[in-house]
């Protein structure tokens, strides 16, 4: 479960049983390709205030593929494309 702190944008990641989905849940299409993949690496980013408000994940390898960023008490998800 991912949550963003409304005061600091710090992202909290917790392993827990997911509650029943509600209308406020959003599907994250960028993650659908990674369902069933092995987690490779996780990297965290710390802002100048010391809050951990960004992390990246890689699947089945070392290169990061997905970035989660806490912004304005929400979590943005972005794909990271490989370098050419």
SULGI-V8300 format. One line per field, one symbol per residue. ss: DSSP state (H for helix, E for strand, C for the rest). Layout:
ss->???
This chain:
ss->CEEECCCCCCEEECCCCCCCCCCCCCCCHHHHCCCCCCEEEEEEEECCCCCEEEEEEEECCCCCCEEEEEECCEEEEEECCCCC
